[in-house]
């Protein structure tokens, strides 16, 4: 098998037929008939699965991996990569916001640069003011807090060598952030500027973006824990100096310090800081709890289009 095209399905029913047609044409232009299209149904609530399975009945190139429920985009992508058998793997979203035809220039760039990965990145993030600002904040915060040099405005679409994908799949954490794993896996990676289309509204609300940032940072860095240590040390030293100041004032003027307002404000402030720091540690403990159980990050219900050789 020369090439695997991997895509996930979630509310993808309107796009499956055209995605299949365009991906097939691009693959045939590049490798002839030596390709497969792996579609991972991530518990889609529409009839995406039925439409994808129907393709397996008329096209032997199509493989459908049906997950037992919705596990999330990143985990579904990793499952699709595990199921892929090609020497090269083209990962792309199925909603046609990313063009299947990008496979051709990606392959040309990979050959020209002799690299293991060619990934797409937008020159400017699509969407309105909030979408662009929140995206910029995410990438800067992620790089600052983790030290992982994840490029701005990356998209799902990327062409990868077999050895790179094998290395990527060696990461077995359950609480994964695939964007960071793409970078930390290493190998030579080259960026190609693309223009992403807008075929559907984003499903990432502000709360989901914040949750994604917290998960990404805590998956790759212990810096928040270091921050809590130094913050606690600074607060403690400040309190010691303030106590010494109050003691000196008392013995020099024989007058006790006054001001109930300042006392209440201090209690309020430090109580909030304590709860915040405990919460940060709680997030890491929760991740440890999730990892030590070693539960599979996805469960495959059935594979259509070829004989199931075991769960990816």
Secondary structure, 3 states (H helix, E strand, C coil): CCEEEEEEECCCCCCHHHHHHHHHHHHHHHHCCCEEEEEEECCCCCCHHHHHHHHHHHCCCEEEEEECCCCCHHHHHHHHHHHCCCCEEEECCCCCCCCCCHHHHHHHHHHHHCCCEEEEEECCCCCCHHHHHHHHHHHHHHHHHHCCCCCCCEEEEEEEEHHHHHHHCCCCCCCCCHHHHHHHCCCCEEEEEECCCCCCCCCCCHHHHHHHHHHHHHHHCCHHHHHHHHHHHHHHHHHHHHHHHHHHHHHHHCCCCCCHHHHHHHHHHHHHHHHHHHHHHHHHHHHHHHHHHCCCCCCEEEEECCCCCCCC
